[in-house]
Amino acid sequence: MRDVSFVPLGEGRELVISSDNAAFIGEKEADEVKAPYEVVAEALFRVAYMENRAVGADPVSVILYDFSGGEGWRRISGAIEELGKKTGYHLPVTGSTESNFPLPQSAFAIAILGQVNSESKKVRKTPKTAKFAVIGEPLVGEEVRTKRESIAPLHLFDQLLQLDGVYEVLPVGSKGIAGETRGLLEDNNLLSDVSFHCDLDIEKSGGPATCFVVTYKEKEEARIRACCKGLFHPLYVY
């Protein structure tokens, strides 16, 4: 379900595992997209964090896999720890660095471990009467650097996740808005012969989850719009 794994822990608790990876993006000469490692860390963290939180989990730990050498590890792990603090979670970072065989390109992977009460999982909560919207815009590659004002911030993601009247939130990844929404509909046994309309490109990859889908009660739309301001894009499902 979703892009996470659930592992029963007993006593009504479950381990939630989410992950992401990045390659050819960084500071090495052969990287296709040049970006500071701190920016790469932000992209990795937001994807795995949003997927973990979207199902109602509280993140507890981060595992980092570094194929770019010791300097990459130091900076990426440090940035991830700072990002965790900004979300209000203390997330210790562990993992491994490939230092024996250096790669000409940068490559990293991340996994976030979280915990959730089985009865509190924020999945399969969307009814037929729900309204849909996209918060932020799908951005890829250089766009992530040049259109930062169009990226949905993590604090807004967490705010909507806890807002009364919001059923589910779903980060948009490489499947695009349409693909992710179809998956959400299928999870809720609502998938039929549906069509979508939005002022955004619904087939475009969302890159490092620069936007997310939200399902909500119609009477809460004004409040959600006020929270999101210009980042709110109605998504019509029919």
C-alpha positions as CSV (number, residue, x, y, z in Angstrom):
1,M,0.0,0.0,0.0
2,R,1.3,3.4,-0.9
3,D,5.1,3.6,-1.2
4,V,5.7,2.3,2.3
5,S,6.0,-1.1,4.0
6,F,4.1,-1.9,7.2
7,V,5.6,-4.4,9.6
8,P,3.5,-5.6,12.7
9,L,5.3,-4.9,16.0
10,G,2.6,-6.2,18.3
11,E,0.3,-4.5,20.7
12,G,-1.4,-2.6,17.9
13,R,1.8,-0.9,16.7
14,E,3.4,-1.1,13.2
15,L,6.8,-0.2,11.8
16,V,6.6,2.0,8.7
17,I,9.4,2.0,6.2
18,S,9.7,4.6,3.5
19,S,12.6,5.3,1.2
20,D,14.0,7.4,-1.7
21,N,17.2,7.6,-3.8
22,A,19.1,10.1,-6.0
23,A,21.8,9.7,-8.6
24,F,23.6,11.9,-11.1
25,I,22.6,14.9,-8.9
26,G,25.3,16.5,-6.8
27,E,28.7,18.2,-6.9
28,K,30.8,15.6,-8.9
29,E,32.0,16.5,-12.4
30,A,30.0,13.8,-14.1
31,D,26.7,14.7,-12.4
32,E,24.0,15.7,-14.8
33,V,22.3,18.1,-12.4
34,K,24.7,20.2,-10.3
35,A,23.4,20.9,-6.8
36,P,25.0,21.2,-3.3
37,Y,24.8,18.1,-1.3
38,E,22.6,19.9,1.2
39,V,20.0,20.4,-1.5
40,V,20.2,16.7,-2.4
41,A,19.7,15.9,1.3
42,E,16.5,18.0,1.4
43,A,15.1,16.3,-1.7
44,L,15.8,12.8,-0.3
45,F,14.5,13.6,3.1
46,R,11.2,15.3,2.0
47,V,10.2,12.3,-0.1
48,A,10.8,9.6,2.6
49,Y,9.5,11.9,5.4
50,M,6.3,12.7,3.5
51,E,5.6,9.1,2.6
52,N,6.1,8.1,6.3
53,R,4.0,10.9,7.7
54,A,1.2,10.6,5.1
55,V,0.1,7.2,6.5
56,G,0.0,8.7,10.1
57,A,3.4,7.5,11.3
58,D,5.8,9.3,13.6
59,P,9.4,9.0,12.2
60,V,12.0,7.7,14.6
61,S,15.2,7.0,12.7
62,V,17.0,7.5,9.3
63,I,19.2,5.1,7.4
64,L,21.5,6.7,4.8
65,Y,23.4,4.9,2.0
66,D,26.2,7.0,0.5
67,F,28.0,6.0,-2.7
68,S,29.8,9.4,-3.0
69,G,32.6,9.2,-0.5
70,G,33.1,10.5,3.0
71,E,32.5,14.2,2.3
72,G,29.1,13.4,0.9
73,W,28.2,11.4,4.0
74,R,29.2,14.2,6.4
75,R,27.3,16.9,4.7
76,I,24.2,14.8,3.8
77,S,23.8,13.3,7.2
78,G,24.3,16.6,8.9
79,A,21.7,18.2,6.7
80,I,19.2,15.4,7.3
81,E,19.6,15.8,11.1
82,E,18.9,19.5,10.8
83,L,15.9,18.9,8.6
84,G,14.6,16.4,11.2
85,K,14.8,19.0,13.9
86,K,12.8,21.5,11.9
87,T,10.0,19.0,11.6
88,G,10.0,18.6,15.4
89,Y,11.4,15.0,15.4
90,H,14.8,13.9,16.7
91,L,16.0,11.5,14.0
92,P,19.3,9.8,14.5
93,V,21.1,9.0,11.3
94,T,23.0,5.7,10.7
95,G,24.0,3.9,7.5
96,S,27.0,3.2,5.4
97,T,29.5,4.8,2.9
98,E,31.0,3.1,-0.1
99,S,34.6,4.4,0.2
100,N,36.5,1.5,-1.4
101,F,35.4,2.1,-5.0
102,P,34.6,5.8,-5.7
103,L,31.9,6.5,-8.3
104,P,32.3,9.3,-10.9
105,Q,28.7,10.4,-10.2
106,S,27.0,11.2,-6.9
107,A,24.5,8.6,-5.6
108,F,22.6,8.4,-2.3
109,A,19.7,6.5,-0.8
110,I,17.7,7.0,2.3
111,A,15.2,5.0,4.4
112,I,13.1,6.5,7.2
113,L,11.7,4.2,9.9
114,G,8.5,5.3,11.7
115,Q,5.8,3.9,14.0
116,V,2.0,4.1,13.8
117,N,-0.9,2.8,15.8
118,S,-2.7,0.3,13.5
119,E,-6.0,1.9,14.3
120,S,-4.7,5.4,13.4
121,K,-3.2,4.7,10.0
122,K,-4.3,7.5,7.6
123,V,-5.1,5.2,4.7
124,R,-8.3,4.1,3.1
125,K,-10.1,7.1,4.6
126,T,-11.4,8.9,1.4
127,P,-15.1,8.5,0.8
128,K,-17.0,9.0,-2.5
129,T,-18.0,12.5,-1.4
130,A,-14.5,13.8,-1.0
131,K,-13.0,16.8,-2.8
132,F,-9.5,16.6,-4.3
133,A,-6.7,19.2,-4.6
134,V,-3.0,19.4,-5.4
135,I,-0.8,21.5,-3.2
136,G,2.3,22.7,-4.9
137,E,3.5,21.9,-8.4
138,P,5.3,18.9,-9.9
139,L,8.9,19.9,-10.5
140,V,11.9,17.9,-11.7
141,G,15.7,18.5,-12.0
142,E,16.7,22.1,-12.3
143,E,13.1,23.2,-11.7
144,V,13.5,22.2,-8.1
145,R,16.2,24.9,-7.7
146,T,14.7,27.6,-9.9
147,K,11.0,27.4,-8.8
148,R,11.3,26.9,-5.1
149,E,8.3,29.2,-4.5
150,S,6.1,26.5,-6.1
151,I,7.2,23.7,-3.8
152,A,4.8,22.7,-1.0
153,P,6.8,23.2,2.3
154,L,6.9,20.4,4.8
155,H,5.3,22.5,7.5
156,L,2.3,23.0,5.3
157,F,2.2,19.2,4.6
158,D,2.2,18.5,8.3
159,Q,-0.4,21.2,9.0
160,L,-2.9,19.7,6.5
161,L,-2.2,16.2,7.6
162,Q,-3.6,17.1,11.1
163,L,-6.4,19.4,9.9
164,D,-9.9,18.3,10.8
165,G,-11.8,17.6,7.6
166,V,-8.8,16.2,5.7
167,Y,-9.1,12.6,4.8
168,E,-5.8,11.7,3.3
169,V,-2.6,13.3,1.9
170,L,-0.5,11.7,-0.7
171,P,3.0,12.8,-1.9
172,V,3.3,12.9,-5.7
173,G,6.3,11.1,-7.1
174,S,7.4,9.8,-10.5
175,K,3.9,8.4,-11.3
176,G,2.6,12.0,-11.5
177,I,-0.6,13.5,-10.1
178,A,-2.8,11.2,-12.2
179,G,-0.9,8.0,-11.4
180,E,-0.8,8.7,-7.6
181,T,-4.5,9.7,-7.5
182,R,-5.5,6.5,-9.3
183,G,-3.6,4.5,-6.7
184,L,-5.4,6.4,-3.9
185,L,-8.8,5.8,-5.5
186,E,-7.9,2.1,-5.9
187,D,-6.9,1.8,-2.3
188,N,-10.3,3.2,-1.3
189,N,-12.2,1.0,-3.7
190,L,-13.4,4.0,-5.7
191,L,-11.5,3.4,-8.9
192,S,-13.7,3.1,-12.0
193,D,-13.4,4.7,-15.4
194,V,-12.3,8.1,-14.0
195,S,-10.9,11.3,-15.7
196,F,-9.0,14.2,-14.1
197,H,-8.8,17.9,-14.7
198,C,-6.3,20.3,-13.1
199,D,-4.5,23.4,-14.2
200,L,-1.2,21.5,-13.6
201,D,0.4,18.8,-15.8
202,I,-1.1,15.7,-14.2
203,E,1.2,13.2,-16.0
204,K,4.4,15.0,-15.1
205,S,6.7,13.4,-12.5
206,G,6.5,15.1,-9.1
207,G,10.3,14.7,-8.7
208,P,11.2,14.9,-5.0
209,A,7.5,15.2,-3.9
210,T,7.3,18.9,-4.6
211,C,3.6,18.6,-4.5
212,F,1.0,16.4,-2.9
213,V,-2.7,15.4,-3.3
214,V,-5.1,16.1,-0.5
215,T,-8.7,14.7,-0.1
216,Y,-11.0,16.6,2.1
217,K,-14.6,17.5,3.1
218,E,-16.1,20.1,0.8
219,K,-17.1,22.4,3.7
220,E,-13.4,22.7,4.7
221,E,-12.2,24.0,1.3
222,A,-12.1,27.7,2.3
223,R,-9.9,26.9,5.3
224,I,-7.6,24.7,3.3
225,R,-7.3,27.3,0.5
226,A,-6.4,29.9,3.2
227,C,-3.6,27.7,4.5
228,C,-2.2,27.0,1.1
229,K,-2.7,30.3,-0.7
230,G,-1.3,30.2,-4.2
231,L,-0.2,26.6,-3.8
232,F,-3.8,25.3,-3.9
233,H,-4.8,23.7,-7.3
234,P,-8.3,22.1,-7.5
235,L,-8.2,18.5,-8.9
236,Y,-11.5,17.4,-10.4
237,V,-12.1,13.7,-10.5
238,Y,-15.1,12.6,-12.6
